[in-house]
Amino acid sequence: MPYAVQYPAVNAKLKALSSKMLMENDFRNLVELDSVQEAFNYLYSNTYYQEYLEEFSGKEIHRRQLELKLKKSIVLSEDFLKKYLSSNLKDFIIHYFKKFEIEDLKIILRTILLENDEDYLSDNLTYIARNKDINFENLIQASSYNDLQTALKDVYYSEVLNEFADQYQKNKNLFPIEMTLDFYYFSELDKLSSKLSNNDQKYVKEVVGTQIDLLNIQWIYRIKKYYDLSSGEILQYIIPFYYKVKKFELKKMSQVENTEELIKYISYEPYKSLLEKAAKDEHIVFERFFLNYIYKKLQANKRKSFFSISNILAYLYIREYELRDIITVIEGIRYSLPQSQIKNFLIRKEV
């Protein structure tokens, strides 16, 4: 199906869905609540999340149950998008949702190999059970690295586990495995985006390229602050796609002695300003500065073209950020954080 035919239909649907998303007033109201149950009641009675929370109507709900239901609501977007899209665009969107599968897999690896908390698995997996090439029951019942290799033998992830099997047995470090999974995700996304129209490639590069740039900066900052790795080791964990941050800049950043020196090797002024703000404020989640930057970019992009992928990307990312903010509020309420502190953790809050 030609893109010119696909986009008007799907973008009209997304426009209708976007109009139902939470407003700033909804977040102000949520932050003022005193319990998880009150948060559920508000979401059920006042927002489009009612359709996803119906089974708990009139019942007491626990925080993990509520968060899982909310998280699962976003992956259902894949089903309706696949109905509207075809060919290369459909393949791209299908892989976009693989990030939720990879996040599930990371949770499984940490839980089975490091934490041994079966209840945590049942309360946090949102996507991986949808993959028909994975025996989900065998996967969550695994009790060892070898069991996980066997359960994943029919999918790509087994290649990653096989590659790091000996290394993991020696140091019990999941970090290189998780980074390799992220590298796979972005590599495939880049490969699939190259099959889209030139106009769509431009929008994908702007959004995903910005995300990768900021992830790379964030990773280097954290490694320099909390770990003692060589430049060569750091560069192994960098996602090798370069948008506004060039390869030589990342190499220079990997060689600095401390985090304060990173800024002088970032030539793109918006990123430099972001890192300066994020590094100065110890009381706000570092990552939020970067996500807020992407959030604002997406808000601008969704108005650009009714005949491109820009509206789809904007909807998917903004919907995910909305969900993350809701969960941040719920967790803040659960742990009785001050309202001002909860607000400072929100992606949507201006930085």
C-alpha positions as CSV (number, residue, x, y, z in Angstrom):
1,M,0.0,0.0,0.0
2,P,1.5,3.4,-1.0
3,Y,2.5,5.7,1.9
4,A,0.2,8.4,0.6
5,V,-2.7,6.1,1.2
6,Q,-1.5,4.7,4.6
7,Y,-0.8,7.9,6.4
8,P,-4.1,9.9,6.2
9,A,-6.0,7.0,7.8
10,V,-3.5,6.2,10.5
11,N,-2.8,9.8,11.3
12,A,-6.5,10.6,11.6
13,K,-6.8,7.8,14.1
14,L,-3.7,9.0,16.0
15,K,-5.1,12.5,16.1
16,A,-8.2,11.2,17.8
17,L,-6.2,9.1,20.3
18,S,-3.8,12.0,21.0
19,S,-6.8,14.2,21.9
20,K,-7.6,11.9,24.8
21,M,-4.1,12.0,26.4
22,L,-3.7,13.5,29.8
23,M,-3.4,17.2,30.2
24,E,-1.3,19.2,32.7
25,N,-4.3,19.6,34.9
26,D,-4.6,15.8,35.1
27,F,-1.1,15.5,36.4
28,R,-1.6,18.3,38.9
29,N,-4.7,16.4,40.2
30,L,-2.8,13.1,40.4
31,V,0.1,14.5,42.3
32,E,-2.3,15.8,45.0
33,L,-3.7,12.4,45.7
34,D,-2.9,10.4,48.9
35,S,-3.0,6.8,47.9
36,V,-2.5,4.4,45.0
37,Q,-6.2,3.5,45.1
38,E,-7.1,7.2,44.7
39,A,-4.8,7.4,41.7
40,F,-6.5,4.3,40.2
41,N,-9.9,5.9,40.8
42,Y,-8.9,9.1,39.1
43,L,-7.4,7.3,36.1
44,Y,-10.5,5.1,35.8
45,S,-13.1,7.8,36.2
46,N,-11.4,10.7,34.3
47,T,-9.2,9.3,31.6
48,Y,-9.1,7.0,28.6
49,Y,-7.2,4.4,30.8
50,Q,-10.6,3.2,32.0
51,E,-10.8,0.7,29.2
52,Y,-7.5,-0.9,30.3
53,L,-8.4,-0.9,34.0
54,E,-12.0,-2.3,33.8
55,E,-11.2,-5.6,35.5
56,F,-10.3,-3.8,38.7
57,S,-13.4,-1.6,38.8
58,G,-14.8,-1.6,42.3
59,K,-11.8,-3.6,43.7
60,E,-8.8,-2.8,45.7
61,I,-5.7,-2.6,43.5
62,H,-2.0,-2.8,44.4
63,R,0.7,-0.6,42.9
64,R,2.3,-3.3,40.9
65,Q,-1.0,-4.5,39.5
66,L,-1.9,-0.9,38.4
67,E,1.5,-0.2,36.9
68,L,1.5,-3.5,34.9
69,K,-1.9,-2.8,33.5
70,L,-0.8,0.7,32.5
71,K,2.4,-0.6,30.9
72,K,0.5,-3.3,28.9
73,S,-1.9,-0.6,27.5
74,I,0.9,0.9,25.4
75,V,1.9,-2.3,23.7
76,L,-1.6,-2.7,22.4
77,S,-0.9,0.2,20.1
78,E,1.1,-2.2,18.0
79,D,-2.1,-4.2,17.1
80,F,-4.1,-1.3,15.7
81,L,-1.1,0.2,13.9
82,K,-0.4,-3.1,12.1
83,K,-4.0,-3.0,10.8
84,Y,-3.4,0.4,9.1
85,L,0.2,-0.2,7.8
86,S,1.8,-2.5,5.3
87,S,5.2,-3.4,3.8
88,N,8.3,-1.6,5.0
89,L,6.5,0.8,7.3
90,K,4.7,-2.1,9.1
91,D,8.1,-3.9,9.5
92,F,9.6,-0.8,11.1
93,I,6.8,-0.3,13.5
94,I,6.8,-4.0,14.5
95,H,10.5,-3.7,15.4
96,Y,9.9,-0.4,17.2
97,F,7.9,-2.4,19.8
98,K,10.7,-4.9,20.3
99,K,12.2,-2.5,22.8
100,F,9.5,-3.5,25.2
101,E,10.4,-7.1,24.6
102,I,14.1,-6.4,25.3
103,E,13.2,-4.6,28.5
104,D,11.2,-7.6,29.5
105,L,14.2,-9.8,28.7
106,K,16.5,-7.6,30.9
107,I,14.1,-8.0,33.8
108,I,14.1,-11.8,33.3
109,L,17.9,-11.9,33.2
110,R,18.2,-9.8,36.4
111,T,15.4,-11.5,38.3
112,I,16.4,-15.1,37.5
113,L,20.1,-14.8,37.6
114,L,20.6,-12.2,40.3
115,E,17.5,-11.6,42.4
116,N,15.5,-14.8,42.3
117,D,12.1,-13.1,42.8
118,E,9.4,-14.9,40.8
119,D,6.7,-12.5,42.0
120,Y,8.6,-9.6,40.5
121,L,8.5,-11.3,37.1
122,S,4.7,-11.9,37.1
123,D,4.2,-8.2,38.0
124,N,6.5,-6.5,35.5
125,L,6.5,-8.3,32.1
126,T,4.5,-6.5,29.5
127,Y,5.4,-7.7,26.0
128,I,7.6,-10.9,25.7
129,A,4.7,-13.3,26.1
130,R,3.3,-12.0,22.7
131,N,6.3,-13.5,20.9
132,K,5.1,-16.8,19.5
133,D,8.7,-18.0,18.8
134,I,9.4,-18.0,22.6
135,N,8.0,-20.6,25.0
136,F,7.0,-18.1,27.7
137,E,6.4,-20.6,30.4
138,N,9.8,-22.3,29.9
139,L,11.4,-18.8,29.9
140,I,10.0,-17.6,33.2
141,Q,10.6,-21.0,34.8
142,A,14.3,-21.0,33.9
143,S,16.6,-21.1,36.9
144,S,20.0,-20.8,35.3
145,Y,21.9,-19.2,32.4
146,N,21.8,-22.5,30.5
147,D,18.0,-22.7,31.0
148,L,17.7,-19.3,29.5
149,Q,19.8,-20.2,26.5
150,T,17.6,-23.2,25.9
151,A,14.3,-21.3,26.3
152,L,15.5,-18.6,23.8
153,K,17.1,-21.0,21.3
154,D,14.7,-20.2,18.5
155,V,15.2,-16.4,18.6
156,Y,18.1,-14.0,18.1
157,Y,18.6,-13.4,21.8
158,S,20.1,-16.8,22.2
159,E,23.1,-15.7,20.0
160,V,23.8,-12.9,22.5
161,L,23.6,-15.2,25.5
162,N,25.8,-17.7,23.7
163,E,28.4,-15.0,22.9
164,F,28.7,-14.0,26.6
165,A,28.2,-17.4,28.3
166,D,31.8,-17.9,29.3
167,Q,32.3,-14.3,30.4
168,Y,29.1,-14.3,32.5
169,Q,30.1,-17.5,34.3
170,K,33.4,-15.8,35.3
171,N,32.1,-12.3,36.4
172,K,28.3,-12.6,36.7
173,N,28.1,-9.2,34.9
174,L,24.9,-8.6,32.8
175,F,26.0,-5.1,31.7
176,P,27.6,-6.2,28.4
177,I,24.7,-8.5,27.6
178,E,22.2,-5.7,28.1
179,M,24.2,-3.2,26.0
180,T,24.5,-5.7,23.2
181,L,20.7,-6.2,23.2
182,D,20.3,-2.4,23.0
183,F,22.8,-2.3,20.1
184,Y,20.8,-5.0,18.3
185,Y,17.6,-3.1,18.7
186,F,19.0,0.2,17.3
187,S,20.9,-1.6,14.5
188,E,17.8,-3.3,13.3
189,L,15.7,-0.1,13.6
190,D,18.3,1.8,11.5
191,K,18.4,-1.0,8.9
192,L,14.6,-1.0,8.6
193,S,14.4,2.8,8.5
194,S,16.7,2.8,5.4
195,K,13.9,1.1,3.5
196,L,11.4,3.9,4.2
197,S,10.9,7.0,2.0
198,N,13.6,9.7,2.1
199,N,11.2,12.0,4.0
200,D,10.4,9.3,6.6
201,Q,14.1,8.6,7.0
202,K,14.7,12.2,7.9
203,Y,12.1,12.1,10.7
204,V,13.4,8.8,12.0
205,K,17.0,10.0,12.0
206,E,16.0,13.2,13.9
207,V,14.1,11.4,16.6
208,V,16.1,8.1,17.0
209,G,19.4,9.9,16.2
210,T,18.7,12.3,19.0
211,Q,17.8,9.5,21.4
212,I,21.0,7.6,20.6
213,D,23.2,10.7,20.9
214,L,21.8,11.4,24.4
215,L,22.0,7.8,25.4
216,N,25.7,7.7,24.5
217,I,26.4,10.9,26.4
218,Q,24.5,9.6,29.4
219,W,26.3,6.3,29.3
220,I,29.7,7.9,29.1
221,Y,28.8,10.3,32.0
222,R,27.6,7.4,34.2
223,I,30.6,5.2,33.4
224,K,33.0,8.1,34.2
225,K,31.2,8.9,37.4
226,Y,30.6,5.4,38.8
227,Y,33.0,2.9,37.1
228,D,36.6,2.6,36.3
229,L,36.7,1.6,32.6
230,S,39.3,2.4,30.0
231,S,38.5,4.4,26.8
232,G,38.5,1.2,24.8
233,E,36.1,-0.5,27.1
234,I,33.8,2.5,27.1
235,L,33.7,2.7,23.3
236,Q,32.6,-0.9,23.2
237,Y,29.4,0.1,24.9
238,I,28.6,3.0,22.7
239,I,25.8,2.7,20.1
240,P,27.7,3.4,16.9
241,F,25.2,5.7,15.2
242,Y,26.2,9.4,15.1
243,Y,23.7,12.2,14.6
244,K,24.8,15.5,16.2
245,V,27.5,13.9,18.2
246,K,30.3,12.7,16.0
247,K,32.5,9.6,16.5
248,F,35.6,11.6,17.3
249,E,33.8,13.5,20.0
250,L,32.7,10.3,21.7
251,K,36.2,9.1,21.6
252,K,37.5,12.3,23.2
253,M,34.8,12.0,25.8
254,S,35.8,8.4,26.6
255,Q,39.4,9.6,27.3
256,V,38.6,12.4,29.9
257,E,39.7,12.0,33.5
258,N,36.4,13.3,35.1
259,T,32.8,14.1,34.2
260,E,33.4,17.9,34.3
261,E,35.6,17.6,31.2
262,L,33.0,16.0,29.1
263,I,31.2,19.2,28.2
264,K,34.1,20.8,26.3
265,Y,34.0,17.9,23.8
266,I,30.4,18.4,22.9
267,S,30.1,20.8,20.0
268,Y,26.3,20.7,19.6
269,E,25.2,23.5,21.8
270,P,21.7,22.1,22.9
271,Y,23.4,18.9,24.1
272,K,26.1,20.9,25.9
273,S,23.5,23.0,27.7
274,L,21.5,19.9,28.7
275,L,24.6,18.2,30.2
276,E,25.6,21.3,32.1
277,K,22.1,21.5,33.7
278,A,21.8,17.8,34.4
279,A,25.3,17.6,36.0
280,K,24.6,20.5,38.3
281,D,21.3,19.3,39.7
282,E,21.9,16.3,42.0
283,H,18.2,16.2,43.1
284,I,16.6,15.5,39.8
285,V,16.9,12.3,37.8
286,F,19.7,12.9,35.3
287,E,17.9,11.1,32.5
288,R,14.9,13.3,32.7
289,F,16.7,16.3,31.2
290,F,17.4,14.3,28.1
291,L,13.9,12.8,27.8
292,N,12.4,16.3,28.2
293,Y,14.5,17.5,25.3
294,I,13.2,14.7,23.1
295,Y,9.6,15.3,24.4
296,K,9.7,18.9,23.3
297,K,11.1,17.9,19.9
298,L,8.3,15.4,19.4
299,Q,5.7,17.9,20.3
300,A,7.0,20.1,17.5
301,N,7.4,17.3,15.0
302,K,3.8,16.0,15.3
303,R,2.6,19.2,13.6
304,K,4.9,19.0,10.7
305,S,3.4,16.6,8.2
306,F,0.2,14.6,7.9
307,F,1.8,12.4,5.2
308,S,4.9,11.1,7.0
309,I,5.9,8.9,9.9
310,S,6.5,12.0,12.1
311,N,3.0,11.7,13.7
312,I,3.4,8.0,14.4
313,L,6.7,8.5,16.1
314,A,5.5,11.5,18.1
315,Y,2.4,9.6,19.3
316,L,4.4,6.5,20.3
317,Y,7.1,8.3,22.2
318,I,4.8,10.8,23.8
319,R,2.4,8.1,24.9
320,E,5.3,6.2,26.5
321,Y,6.5,9.3,28.2
322,E,3.0,10.0,29.5
323,L,2.9,6.5,30.9
324,R,6.3,6.9,32.6
325,D,5.1,10.1,34.2
326,I,2.0,8.4,35.5
327,I,4.0,5.6,37.0
328,T,6.4,8.2,38.5
329,V,3.5,9.9,40.2
330,I,2.1,6.5,41.5
331,E,5.4,5.5,43.0
332,G,5.8,9.0,44.5
333,I,2.4,8.6,46.2
334,R,3.3,5.1,47.3
335,Y,6.4,6.3,49.1
336,S,4.8,9.6,50.4
337,L,7.2,11.9,48.5
338,P,6.5,15.6,48.7
339,Q,4.4,16.9,45.7
340,S,7.2,19.2,44.6
341,Q,9.7,16.4,44.5
342,I,7.3,14.2,42.4
343,K,6.8,17.0,39.9
344,N,10.6,17.4,39.5
345,F,10.8,13.8,38.4
346,L,8.3,14.2,35.5
347,I,9.5,14.1,31.9
348,R,7.0,16.7,30.9
349,K,8.2,19.3,33.4
350,E,10.2,22.1,31.9
351,V,13.9,21.9,32.8
